[in-house]
């Protein structure tokens, strides 16, 4: 039975990834209208493992995400760029041939 484990920090997620050495990491960009003035844009990272999957969520602080520091762009709404996320993960998690997929295209 697969178990979902919530990971509280980026550091912990990164350490798990380096230990488990997955072939891929999945991400989703969540847009939640929790505030009437601004959209809340957050990043959800999913680390698949044999008997469980680990999930980490990073929330905004100003014009960046709180822990990963990935830039939040803004035109008419706030958003994250897929390429920024992919480049960040490949740079930070040193796994040869790591694949990074969007949840919506995986």
Buried (B, 14 or more C-beta within 10 A) or exposed (E): EEEEEEBEEBEEBBEBBEEBEBEBBBBBBBEEEEEEEEBEBBBBBBBBBEEBBBBBBBEBEEEEBBBBEBEBEEEEEBBBEBEBBBEBBBEEBEBEEBBBBEEEEE
